[in-house]
Amino acid sequence: MKKIIITILVLAICSSYGCTDNKQNNKDFISVSAMIDSVSDNGNIVSLITADNVNFERIYLNDVSDNVLNFVPSFGQFVRVEILPDYRETDPKVIEANATKITLIEPIIDAQYIRANGEYNNNKTVTIKSKEELENYYNTNKESYSFDFQHDKFITFKNAIEKYTNEYFENNFLVLAILTEGSGSHRHIVTGVNGNEINIKRISVGLGTDDMASWHIIVELNKEKYQMTNYDVKVQ
């Protein structure tokens, strides 16, 4: 049986993707939408935050077999995961469970999540309308943030922005959500855009660490669907 490690962060977005708890609906599995947080070859761990109608915040999965997972997992992919109801609570809001199915789904908002430590200021956003503006932002701020350093599994900011070409900006633009966190263990999911507000869910993974962390979340928006204006960021 092939083993992998997958860490998954569940979206609290039942209204968009739906989620079910067998204890409430008499089904033989619990289904939630999630984002893969880490992948490795020497085990299998799935960590997720709760959707509104389930009673746990984090899941560790055991023995993910080939018939459960039929794609190559990587950080940042969004999935729907179905787990068996005979899970075991190991800590408050943390469970161990077995998966019956994991499938890829589309995220609500495309985004890249980059830890780039440096300045620790109030949360802010920067709207980027062209490749030239993006390059100017990088060059202006590369001494203030660790744009070239790969922290853990996260892509570097320098590598993340390579895909945003002149052609990309013909139909799209970016909003950089720059966050400061009091713990390096926090993770994030962009859950939507409301008017000129970027909504981000903060995920507290594990016990938390006492190191500060700075994040650049690159939010990808289409010009036809969203106004190319200044945005606020709301982290919950």
C-alpha positions in Angstrom: 0.0 0.0 0.0 1.5 3.3 -1.1 1.8 5.9 1.6 1.9 9.7 1.3 1.6 12.6 3.6 -1.1 15.1 2.7 -2.0 18.0 4.9 -5.4 19.4 4.0 -7.1 22.6 5.2 -10.9 22.5 5.0 -12.8 25.5 3.7 -15.7 26.8 5.7 -17.7 27.2 2.6 -20.5 24.7 2.8 -22.7 27.1 0.9 -20.4 26.9 -2.1 -19.2 23.3 -2.1 -21.4 21.7 0.5 -20.3 19.4 3.4 -22.1 16.6 5.2 -21.8 14.9 8.5 -23.1 11.4 8.6 -24.1 11.8 12.2 -26.7 14.4 11.1 -27.6 12.9 7.8 -27.3 9.1 8.5 -24.7 8.7 5.7 -21.7 6.3 5.8 -19.1 9.1 5.3 -18.4 12.7 6.0 -17.6 14.9 3.0 -15.7 18.2 3.2 -13.9 20.5 0.8 -10.3 21.1 1.6 -6.9 22.5 0.5 -3.8 20.3 0.5 -1.2 21.9 2.7 1.8 19.4 2.4 2.8 16.2 0.6 5.6 13.8 1.4 6.5 10.1 0.7 6.9 8.6 4.2 3.4 8.6 5.7 0.0 10.1 5.3 -1.3 12.9 7.3 -4.4 15.0 6.4 -5.0 18.2 8.4 -8.1 20.2 7.9 -10.2 22.9 9.5 -13.9 22.4 10.1 -16.8 23.3 7.9 -19.7 24.8 9.7 -21.6 21.6 10.4 -18.8 19.3 11.6 -17.3 19.2 15.0 -13.6 19.0 14.3 -10.9 21.3 13.1 -8.1 19.0 12.1 -7.9 15.5 10.6 -5.1 13.0 10.4 -5.7 10.4 7.7 -4.1 6.9 7.8 -3.2 4.6 4.8 -4.3 6.5 1.8 -4.4 3.8 -0.9 -4.2 4.2 -4.7 -8.0 3.6 -5.1 -8.7 6.5 -2.7 -6.4 9.0 -4.4 -6.2 8.9 -8.2 -4.0 12.0 -8.8 -0.6 13.3 -7.8 -1.2 15.6 -4.8 0.7 18.9 -4.3 0.5 21.8 -2.0 -2.4 24.2 -2.7 -4.7 21.8 -4.6 -8.3 21.9 -3.6 -10.0 18.6 -3.0 -13.2 17.0 -1.7 -12.3 14.3 0.9 -14.7 11.7 2.3 -13.9 10.1 5.6 -15.4 7.2 7.5 -17.6 8.0 10.5 -15.5 5.8 13.0 -13.0 8.6 13.5 -11.1 9.0 16.9 -10.7 12.3 18.7 -7.1 12.7 19.7 -7.3 16.3 21.0 -10.0 18.9 21.2 -11.2 19.3 17.6 -8.5 17.0 16.2 -9.4 13.6 14.9 -7.8 10.5 13.2 -9.8 9.0 10.4 -9.7 6.9 7.2 -10.5 8.3 3.8 -12.7 6.6 1.3 -12.3 9.1 -1.6 -10.2 12.2 -2.3 -11.0 14.1 -5.6 -9.7 17.4 -7.1 -12.1 20.4 -7.2 -11.7 24.0 -8.3 -11.0 26.7 -5.7 -13.4 29.6 -5.3 -10.6 32.0 -5.7 -7.2 31.2 -7.3 -4.4 32.2 -5.0 -0.8 31.5 -4.1 0.4 31.4 -0.5 3.9 32.6 0.2 5.7 33.0 3.5 8.2 35.8 3.0 9.4 37.0 6.4 10.5 40.6 6.8 8.6 43.6 7.8 5.9 43.0 10.4 3.2 45.7 9.9 -0.5 45.9 9.8 -2.3 43.8 7.2 -2.6 45.6 3.8 -3.1 44.9 0.1 -1.5 46.1 -3.1 -3.3 45.9 -6.4 -1.1 45.0 -9.4 -2.3 45.8 -12.9 0.7 44.9 -15.1 3.9 42.9 -15.2 5.8 46.1 -14.9 4.0 47.0 -11.7 4.7 43.5 -10.3 8.4 43.7 -11.2 8.6 47.2 -9.6 7.0 45.8 -6.4 9.5 43.0 -6.3 12.5 45.2 -6.8 11.3 47.8 -4.3 10.6 45.4 -1.5 13.1 42.5 -2.0 15.3 44.0 0.7 12.4 44.1 3.2 11.1 40.6 2.6 12.7 37.2 2.0 11.4 36.9 -1.5 14.1 34.5 -2.6 14.0 32.2 0.4 12.0 29.0 0.3 10.4 28.5 3.8 9.5 24.9 4.3 7.2 23.7 1.5 6.1 27.1 0.3 7.2 28.5 -3.1 9.3 31.6 -3.1 7.8 34.9 -4.0 10.4 35.2 -6.8 9.3 31.9 -8.3 5.6 32.4 -7.8 5.5 35.6 -9.9 7.2 34.1 -12.9 3.9 32.9 -14.4 2.3 36.4 -14.5 3.2 37.5 -18.0 2.1 40.4 -20.1 -0.5 38.1 -21.6 -1.9 37.2 -18.2 -2.5 40.9 -17.4 -4.5 41.4 -20.5 -7.5 39.8 -18.8 -6.5 39.6 -15.2 -5.0 41.5 -12.3 -3.5 40.6 -8.9 -4.2 41.7 -5.3 -1.3 41.1 -3.0 -2.6 40.5 0.6 0.3 41.1 2.9 -0.3 39.7 6.4 1.6 39.7 9.7 0.9 36.8 12.0 2.0 36.3 15.6 2.6 32.6 15.1 4.4 30.9 12.2 2.1 28.0 12.4 -0.9 29.9 11.1 -2.2 29.1 7.6 -4.7 30.8 5.3 -7.4 30.2 2.7 -8.9 32.9 0.5 -12.7 32.3 0.9 -14.1 35.0 -1.4 -14.2 38.6 -2.5 -17.0 40.8 -1.2 -17.1 44.1 -3.1 -13.7 45.6 -2.4 -12.8 43.3 0.4 -10.7 40.1 0.2 -11.9 37.5 2.7 -9.3 35.3 4.2 -9.8 32.5 6.8 -7.0 32.0 9.3 -6.2 28.4 10.2 -4.5 27.7 13.5 -2.5 24.5 12.8 -1.5 22.6 16.0 -0.4 24.2 19.2 1.2 27.2 17.5 4.7 28.6 17.6 6.0 31.8 19.1 7.7 33.0 15.9 6.4 36.0 13.9 5.5 35.4 10.3 4.9 37.6 7.3 2.8 36.4 4.3 2.3 37.5 0.7 -1.0 35.9 -0.6 -1.3 36.5 -4.3 -5.0 36.7 -5.2 -5.7 36.2 -8.9 -8.8 38.1 -10.2 -10.4 38.4 -13.6 -11.1 41.9 -14.9 -14.6 41.0 -16.2 -15.7 39.7 -12.8 -13.9 42.1 -10.4 -13.2 45.8 -10.2 -9.6 46.7 -10.7 -9.4 49.0 -7.6 -7.9 49.1 -4.1 -9.0 46.3 -1.8 -9.2 45.8 1.9 -8.3 42.5 3.6 -10.5 40.8 6.2 -8.9 38.0 8.1 -11.1 35.8 10.4 
